[in-house]
Amino acid sequence: MAISIKKIVSIGIGGLMLGSAFCSGAFAVEKVGDVDSFVSDISTDNSNVDIIVGSNSVASDVVSAANIAAKIGSLSFLEQNGESASATLSIASNSKSDEFNLVGSGVTDSLFAVSTDDDYVSVISNADFDSTSNLDATGYVSLEDLGNLMEVSDTDPSSWFTNSDDDVSAEFLFLRLKTDGANWKVNSDEMSYMTMLFNENTFVSAGFPTGLGWLAPGRNIAYLGEEWTLMGLSPDADKVCMGKEVYRGTIKEGESYSVNGCEIKIDSIITDGAKYKVSAKILKDGAVIASTYNEAPTNLIAGGIGVRFQKVYESIDGNVGHADVVIVNNVKGMPLGSEVIPDYEIYTVVYDSVSKQLKYSDDFVKGQQNVGLALKYVGDDLKGLESDDKVKVADYADFLFDDEGSSATKLNVFFEMNEEKEVSLVQSQKINVLNAEIVANAITTGDKESITVSAPVVKLDTETSMDASENPLILIGGPIVNSITNELSNAGLIAIDGESLATLAVVSDVANGNDVLIVAGGDRSATTEAANALIEMI
């Protein structure tokens, strides 16, 4: 996988303090050199640092780099204060999958696939799709991972569902490519974006279909580069409803929660025999715009916000009622089979226990295993594809053709993303977008002028060098995945190998007079632990 990623968090608001939701707890890490001074410098005086990931980096390194960038970029706002407000963020990134040379490959009808992790596309294949999906090509080509496809690692933050600790929601791209004379084609119905839920460990270790999950209201999923909370999978309306999580926890009867100018109020928790019912309402400007009196689980949605009452109960002494809830804003409902973006219709992805394959469905049927959502291409057949052509996948990623000037011997195809997302935050809200996880610890307005600040830029190791660096460097990854780390290792300035623990190492004055901080370990998990330790220190 080659990654050329710029995760830039640009904020133009009355004041915002960002914090990475990734940095909590204590992390064991080895420090080499004056790490504390380096961190103190970037935290208090100089946030102009370049964060470098390797061209061979795994997706977790990219995520670590993005989280470090977001944390450093937040520090300019620590002195802000004033009235509560909302914020708009723009996050941009670019990444590229592995390439595949069509010339001499023998490919005539193959399903090309990519996901957030190469392990996922090694488990699933063309044989796992029902013929009605039109993804049942005769061949299968994995293009490994695409660094900025989205993965949600905690799909059940409230632990409402059993055996969900290892469940993830991950994005996939599937494109069926066929010969078209001397060129190539992608037919209608033969290209798809999917987000699927599965147990990461059993899915990878035991293989398809083991570990496939079940979509359910209250669970968080990845969808087009952002984390969403499922609110409803309605069999009556055959509609999927989702929103952006604002609050998740417990609210007592008589208490309220305010969001987007609306008030969610729980009037009472009432015992009805052995059952509990919740009486709640949504108010705007003092007027009730929606209400419910029902058993949990139940939803209450109005005015672009929603609340999922997953469980209601009384305290042990029976004096007060409680409701376990998730509250969302930016609610949207999408009827199955409808065109949600131009030329793409939304479907549920169902695992058929009879055929033991995946298929699309425009119905939510009780008892069926909905493992994910799909956006299926329904536009015109794309014919005569050749070098320099590009196929857009769900207005989200691209599939490109490039002969690099050697048409007789080469026609590489690959997936690429060059995506920018604009998202909104309210106080204390967490967002997960393009694999950058950010929390609005404090959002303020008042008399201060609106300002725009950018977090450090994450670069590829081939896009910079120590000799040309104008800023201190933070290198993510060891010598195998990061060429600049390898350069320092070969010079005997650091010692990191496959047995190394999570390490933070500073080499002074080596990057055109600037210091370099290496964030690495003996494997990907150790590198992630080192990155988390750095975030904790900042």
N, C-alpha and C positions, 0 to 999 in steps of 0.2 A: 504494500500500500504506500502510495506517495501522498503526503499531506502538505498543502500550502495554505495554512489557515491564519486568518486574522480575526481574532475574537475581540472586537472593539466594542466596549460598552460606552455609548455616547448618551448623555443625559442632558436634556434641556428643560429645566424645571425651576421652581422657586427654591429648591434646596433638597438634597437627597443624601442620606447616608446609607450606603449599601454594605451588606456583610455577606460573606459566603455562608450558605447553610451547610456547607460541607465541613466546617471547622468547629468541632466541639470535642470535648474530652481530652484525654492525655495520650500522647503518642511517643513511643520510644524511638529515639533517633541518635545516631552517632554524629558528633560535631567535629569537624576538622578545620583548623584555622579560625579566624576571628569572625565566626558566623554572627554572633550577637551584634557586633558593630555594623556589619553589612545590613542586617535586618533593621537596625535602628536608623541607619542612614536612609534607606528607602521608605521607612515609615514616617520619619519626621522631616527630612530635608530634601530628599531626592527620589521622587517616584518615577523619574525618567530612566527606566530600565527596559531592556529588550529581553523577552522570554523566548527561548529557542527550543523547539522540538525537532526530533530527527526525522529524516525522510522515511525511515523504517519503523517509526514509532507505532505502538499499539494505541488503540482508541483511548485507553485509560490515561496514557500520557497526555493526550490532547485535552482531555477533560481536566486533568490536574493543572495544565498550563492555563486553561480558561479560568479556573477557579482562583488561581494565584493572581491572574490579571485583574479579575473582578475585585478581589480583596484589596489589592494595592490601589486600584482606581477609586476605591471608596473613601480614601483617607482625606481627600480635599474637603469633605463635607462635615467633618466632625464638629465644627463650631456653629453649624446652622441651627436655628431655632425659629419658632413661630407657630402658626396655626396648622392644624392637620390638613393634608392635601393629597393629591394623587400625582403619579409620575409617569412619564413616558420614556421608554428605553428603546434604543436601536442597537441590535446585536447582529454583526455580520461575520460570515465565515466562508471558507473555501476549502474543498478537499477533493481528492481524486482517488478512484479505485485502482486496482491492478489493471493492466492492459492485456488484451488477447489478440493475437495476430490471426486474422481470418484466412490469409493467403496460405494455401497448403494445409489448412487445418482439417479439411473434410467436412466442415460444418455445412449443412443444408437446411436444417430445421432444429434449432437449439434454443433452450430457455436460458437466458443470461440472468444471473441473480447477484445481488449484493445486499449486505445488511450492516448492522452496527458492529458485528463481531464475525470474523471468518469462521468460527466454530458453528455458528447458527446456519450458515449457508452450506456447510459441509454435512449437516444432518438432513436437511430437506432437499428435495430434488423434483424434477419434472414428473417422476412416477408417483408423487404424492398428491397430484392434482387430478380431480375428476375431469372427464372429457368435456363436461359442460362448461368448465372454466376456460377452455381453449388455451390453457397453459401446459397441456400435456404434450409437449414437444417430444421429438424422438431422441434429442440429446440434451445435455445439461452442462452449463459452463458457470462455475463460480468465479466471480471477480473479487472474491474475498470481502474486505470491509471497506466502507466509505465513512471516513472519520466523523462526519457531521450529521449522519443519520442519528436519530434520537433513540435513546434507551432510558426507560424509567426503571430504576432498580428497586424502588419500594412502591409496589402497586397497592399495598394495603397498610397505610400508615397507622390506622386505628386498630389493626389486628381483629377486624370483624369477621374474617374468613379463615377457615381451618387450613393448616399446612401451606400457608402462603409466604412464609419467610423468604424462600428462594425464588419467588415468582418475579419475572421481569416482563416489561412490555417493550418490544423492540420493533423497529421499522425495517421493512424489506422492500426492495424494488425488483420486479420481475418483467422481463421483456423477451418475447419470443421472436427470434430473428430467422428469416427464411431467405433463400436465394431468390433473386429476381433477374433472371438472365445473367448478365455479367455484374449486376449490382445486387442490392439487398432490399428487403421490405419488412415492414411491421404492420400487420393487419389490425383492423378494428377488433376489439375484444381480446387482443392478444398481448396486452401490456397492462401492468397493474402496480399500484402502490398498496402495500399492506402494513398494518400494525397488528402484531399478534402477541398474545399472552401465554407464557409457558414457564414451567419450573426450569430455571437455567441449568441446574445440576443434572437432573434426570433427563432432560431433553437432549443435552449434549452427550452424556455418558451412555444412555440406553438407546438413544435414537428415536426418530419419528415413529409413531405418534406419542410415545411415552412423554409425559410431562406437560402435554398441551393443557392450557387452562380454560377457565370459563369466565367470560365477561359478566359483570354484575354491577348494578348501581352501587356507588360508594367506592369503587376501585379507580385507581389512577392509571391512565394509559398515555402512551406517546401518540401524538397525532399531528402530522405535518410540522414536525420540529418543535412542538410545544407539549407540555404536560397538561392533560385535561382530566377532570374528574367525571366519570360516568354518572349521570343522574337518572336515566331511564332507558330501558329497552322495551318499548311498549308493544305487546302483541296485538293490542286493539288498533293502534294507529300505525304499526310497523315503522316506528320512528325511533332514532337514537337521539338522546338528549344529553348534553354535556356542558360543563362550565369550568371556570378557573377557580381553584380552591382559594378561599380567603381565610376561613377559620375551620379548624377541625378539633373537636373536643366535646365538653359537657356543658350544658346550660341548665340552670335550675328553673323551676316554674316561677313565674313572676319576673324573670330576668329578660333583658333584651340585648340584641346585637345590631349595630348600625353599620350599613354599608351602602355606598352609592346613593346617599340621600334617603334611603329607606330604613325602616326599623323592623327587625324580626323579633316578635314578642311571643313568649310562651306563657299563655294565660294560666294553664293548669294541666296537671297530669292526673287523670281520673281513673279510679278502679272500676272496672266493669266485670264483676265476677272475678274470674282468675286472670282477666286480661287488663292491660293498661292502655288507655287512649290519651292522645295528646291533643289539646286545644291550643291552636297557635294561629297567628295572623301576621301579615305583612302590611305595614302602614307607610304611607307617603304623605308628608305634610299633615300628619294627624289623621288622615282618612284611611280606612281599611281598603286595600286593593285586592287582597286574597286572604282566605282563611281555610282552616282544616280542622276537623274533629275526627280522628281516625286512629286505628291501631298502627303501631310501627311494624315493619318499615313502611314509611310513606313519604311523599314529597310535597313541598309547597313552593310553587314557582310563580313569580310575577315581576314585572318591571325590570327584566333582565337579570334578576338574582334568584337564587333558589336555595332551599335547605332540604337536606335529606335527613329525616329522623330515622336512624337505623334501629335504635333501641330506646324505650322509655321505661322507667322503673321508679320505685320509691326508695328512699333511704331506709336503712335497717330499722330505725325507730318509727318509720311511717309518717314522719312529720313533713317531709318535703319530697317533691318529685324531681326527677332528673331526665334529661334527654341527651343521648349521644348523637351528635350531629356532624355533618360537614356542610359548610355554607360556601356557595360559589357565586361569582358574578360572570358577566359576559356569556350568559346562557344562550345556547343555540340548539335548535332541534332540526334534524335532517331526516326526512322520510327516506326509507330504503328504496333504491331504484331511481332516486331523483338526481339531477345533474347539479352537484354542489360546487363544482368549478367547471369552466368550459371544457366540454368533451369528456368529462369524467363523472360517472355515476357511483354513488355509494351503496355498498352491500355489506351484509354481515358475512364473515368467513366462518363456515360451519364445518366441523369434523363429522363426516358421515361414518358411523360405527359399522355400517354394513359393507360399504365399499372400502372403508379404511383410508379414505382420501379427503382432501379439502375441496370445498365447492362454495360458490357464491349463493346467497339467498336474499330475496327481497321480503322475506317473512321472518318475524320473530315467533317461533313456535315453542310452546311450553315443552321443556325437556330436551330440546336440541342443544348441542354443545357449540355455543358461539365462542370461537377462539380469538376472533379479531374482527377488524373492519378493513374493507378494501375500497379503493377508488379505481374503478375499471375504465380503461380507455374505450370510448364509444364513438370516436371521431372517424374521419375518412382513413382508408388504407394509405399508409405512407410508403410509396413505391420509388424505385430508382435511387435508393440511398447509396452514396459513395463518399469518397474522402472529402472532408470539410463539411459534411452534413451533420446535423444535430437533431436529435429527437428529444422533445421535452416530456418529462415524466411527471404528471400531476402538477405541473407548474411549480415544481419543487426541485427536481434534479434533471440532469441532461445525460443522454447517451450519445457519445461522439464517435465519429469515424475520422481516422488520420493516417495517411500513408507516409507521412514524414518525407515526402519527395521521392519515395522509392516504391512506386506503385506496382512494379513487377514482383517485388518480394515482400511487400508489407502493406497491410491495412489493419491497423490497430483499432480496436473498439474498447471503450471504457466508460464508466459512469463518472460524473463530476457534479459537484455542488458549488454554487456561488450564490449563497442565500443571505438575505438580510431580513430580519424580523423586527417589527415595531410592536412592543407590548406595553401594557399599562399595569401599574402597581398601586395598591393602596397600603396604608399603614400595616406593617407586620406581615404582609403577604409574601409568599415565596413563589418564585417562578423558576421553571426549568425550561430553557429554550435553547435549541441548537447545542445541547449538552453543556451549557453554562448555567449553573444553579446559583441564584441570587436571592437575597432576602432584603426587603426594605425595613431596616431597623428603625429608621426615623425619616419621615417625609415632612418637610416644613415649607411654609410660605411666609407671608408677612411683608415687611418693608424691603427685604433684600431683593435685588434684581435677579432675574432668571439668568442662570449661567450654564455653560456647557463644558463638560470635562470628559476626557477620554482615558480609559484604562490603558495600561501598557499594551503594545502590540505583540501578538504571538507570531513568530516567524519560523520559517523552515531553516534547518541548518545549512542548506545549500544557498540560502538567500543572504547570508551574512558571513563574516569572518572575524576572527579576533583582531587581525591587523587593521581592519576598516571600521571597527566598532566605535561609535561615538558615545555609547552609554555602557554602564555596567551590564553584565549579562547574567541571566538565570538560565542554566542549561537543565532541561528535563530529560532524564534517561542516561543510562550508562554508555560505555564505549561501543557496544554492539549496535545500538539504535541511534546514537547521536554522534555525528562525525567530529564535532568540536570537542565533546567529552573525550572521544577517542584520541584526538590530537594531544590533549593534556595528559592522557594516560601514557601515550607513547613517549612523551617528553619526561615521564617520571614525576610529574607534578601532582598526580592523584593516583590512588590505588583502589580501583573498584573492579570486582570480578563477579562471577556467578554465585559466590558464596557470601558476598557482602550484605550486611544488614542495611536497613534504611539509613541513608547517610546525607548529611548536609556538609559540603566541603567548600571552603573559600580559598581561591588562589589569587593573590594580590598582584595588581598592576600588570596583568598578563594580556589584557585585551586593549591594546592601544593606550596603555596607561590606566585602564579601568579594571576594577576587580571583577572576578567571575565567581558565582555561586553555583555549585553542581548539586542537583537534587536527584538522587539516584539510589539504587539498591541492586541486589543480585538478581532480582526478577521484577515483574511488573507490579506485584503486590507490595514489594519492598519500596519500589519507587513511589507508588501511591501513598504509602505510609510516610515517606520522607516529605512528600508534597503537603500532606495533611499537617505534619509537624510544622512546616514553614508557615502555612496559613494560620496555625494557632499562635505562632510567634508574632505575626505582623499586627 
